[in-house]
Amino acid sequence: MFDLRPVVYVTGLLVAALGITMLIPMGVDMYYGSSDWATFLESAVITTLVGGSMALATANGVGRGLSIQQTFLLTTGVWVALPIFGALPLVLSDIGVRPVDAFFEAMSGMTTTGATVLNDLDEMPKGLLFWRALLQWYGGIGIIVVAMVFLPELRVGGMQIFRSEAFDTMGKVLPRAAEIARRISQIYAGLTIVCIIAYLAVGLPPFEAIYHAMTTLSTGGFSSRDASFGAFQGAPEYVASFFMILASLPFVRYIQLISGTAKPFFRDPQIRAYLATILTVTIMMTLYRLIANGDHLEHGFREGIFNVTSIISGTGYASVDYQLWGPFPVVIFFFLGLIGGCAGSTACSIKIFRYQLLFSAIRAQISSIHSPHGVFTPRYAGRRVDDGILSSVMGFFVFFVVTLGIIAVLLGMTGLDFITSVSGAAAALANIGPGLGDIIGPAGNFSGLSDTAKWILSAAMLIGRLELLAVFVLFTVTFWRG
């Protein structure tokens, strides 16, 4: 019989922890003299009591390791439960956010998507703004743990190729996950502090520096301003670009680097390909801005590297409305967002290692056609890639394209135009943030969409953040049969 107690226990602990941390934005509101602090106190009490009750009621079921079934269910369950409770402060606040909008915002935060339905951010209580940043910061830590602990063991989308670089977890997921989370949290917090200092050094006010450091390191993209990063043009764009890149590199490499092993960091094919992609597209955008838009070199390069990094990492900050640059950059940015950063980072989308495996398989296939009697094996980082990994990667690409098409069709059925439907589906499924068009483009937001469209996009954000198959497997009969 399927035992839900370990799943409910861990979920309850995380919900309770989320409730306790609601006291932080409560303190922010009190510091700035906002009456909204009572909202966070009420939300904290409700969330902590519910989460604590869940954990206490199922504590007798914890003792052995999690099964694969339980791990799949836990991975998805946590990412559903936390946004539900994370939405409470928005619903109960003085600004009175509707439940559908609050859940959309919380899901966008926890999945580090960065799409928003809130307007008048410049006038919003500081506590609520800080809560949005905290949700993204938590989501950034959470997805690294999931990518390093759970997805390789669950063989989702080719992630098993990183099993040897992570940890032996199956059968003892809980204690190992706690250890990994501790080490990741130290690095993640350290980078966040350095990012805060860097933002302060280039002139951001303390609140803005802390806020944007959290949403930069999580590659989340929530901003405290309606103009997003357009309110901080200049040196802050370089700082943001640098830390967005750091956040979208594999965190296991940072652990190895701190442990005194630097070679894996510099030899990682993911890192090399990712940085080469950013450099190549940035040069393209800079030259385009110089030739087609008559921009000057420094400004063209700054806007180029900032927006290229923001899109490919899935952060979703916007410093300008790049749709005004012309059709060429818009097309490039659309496909750039479908590449993504490195596995085991806070970045999202398909991930660059999957493209490397795909191209390796294509090269091997072309070589075998050219030389039928030769033996050509796909390789990654010098190692032979077995058929199981390639099948997982190919399956991921197929599922991604099919899911993208279904979501776009569903959005179209709500009355949205083609560009908004397709770009909205891509922005949510790849967790990029802004879409294209006048409604959800970099100069707009998702507030004007129907409630049905917001629910569809909320589901898409969840599915995309958990690498699709980790969610879809829950809807199969064989999963529940064990």
C-alpha positions, 0 to 999 in steps of 0.5 A: 500500500502506498504510504503517504506519511513521509511525503506529508511529513516533509511537506508539513515541515517545509510549510511550517518553515515557510510560515516562520519566515513570514515574520521577516516581511512582517518585520520589514513592514513594521520598520517602514511603518506599514499596517500590513504587518498584521497580515503577515502575523496572521498568515504566519500563524495559519501556515505554521499551525497547518504545516506543524499539524501535518508533520506531527500527524505523520511523524510516525511514518518516517524512519526509512528512505523514500521510495521512488513513488514517494520521491516523485510525489514529494517533489511535485507536492512541495511545489504545489503546497508552498505557493498555496500558503505563499499566496496567503499574505497577498490575499489577506493584505490591505491591497486585497489580491484575488486568490487566482492572482495571488496563487499565480504570483506565488507560483511564479515566485517559487518557480522563479519564473518572474511573471507578475500580475501585480501593478503599482509596485512602486507604491506597494507595501515594502513587506509584500515586495520583500515577500515576493523576493523571499519566495523567489530566493527560496525557490532558487535554493529549492530547485538546486536541491531538487536538481542535484538530489532528486532528478538524477535518481528519478532519471528525469530528462537525462539528469541521471548523467550527473549522478556520479557528480552528485551524491548517493541518495536513493534509500536515504534521501532525507538525511542526504538532502539535508546535508546537500541543502546545507552546503548549497545554502551556504554558497547561495547565501554567500553569493547573495551577500556579495551581490548585495554589496555589489549593488550597494557599491553601484548606488542602489538603496539598501532595500533595492540592493537586498531585494534585487540580490535575492531575485538575481541569485534565484534568477527569478526576475521579480523587481520592486519597480514597475519599470523592472531593471529599467529603473537602474540602468547603468552600472547595476546592469553589469552587476546583475549580468555578472551574478545572473551568470554565476547563479546559472552555473552548476552549484556542484562546481562551487562545492568542488571549487571550495573543496579545493578542486578547480579542474571540474569547474573549468572543464565542465562542457556545460559551463563552456558552452553556456558562456560561449553562447552568451558571448556570441549572442551578446556580440551579435546584439551589440553589432545589431544595435550599432548598425541597425539602431545607431546605438553607441558601443558601450550602451549597445553592449550593456543592453545586449549582455544584460538582456541576453543574460536575463533571457537565457538564464530565465531571470526575466529582468527587462531594462528596455522594451527590446521589441522596439529593437526590431524583429531580429532581436525578438526572434533571437530572444524567443529561441534563446529563452528555450535554451536555458542555463546549466543543470544544477543551477537556479536557471530554468528552461531546457538546459544547455546540456540537453542540446549538447547531448542532442548534437552529440547524438546527431553527429554520431548518427551522421557519421554512421550514415557516412561510414556504415561500417564504423562505430560511432558513440555519442559522448559527453565530457569525454564519457560514453553516453548510454542509450538510456540517457539519450532516450530520456533526453529525446523524450524530454524534447518531445514532451517539451514541444508537445506540452508547449503546443498544448498550452499555447492552444489552451491559451488561444482558446481563452481568446488570446492572439497567436503571439501572446499564446505562444510566447506566454506558453514558452515564458511559463513552461521555460520559466522565463518571465516576460513573453512577447506582444503588447500584453505580456511583453517586457513592457507589460505583465500578465494582469490583463489575462483571464482567470482561466489563462492564469490557471493554465500558466500557473500549471505550466510554470509548475510543470516546466520548473520540475522538468515536465516528466516529474509531474506527468508521471503522477497522472499515469496508472502504473505510477499509482500501482507501484 
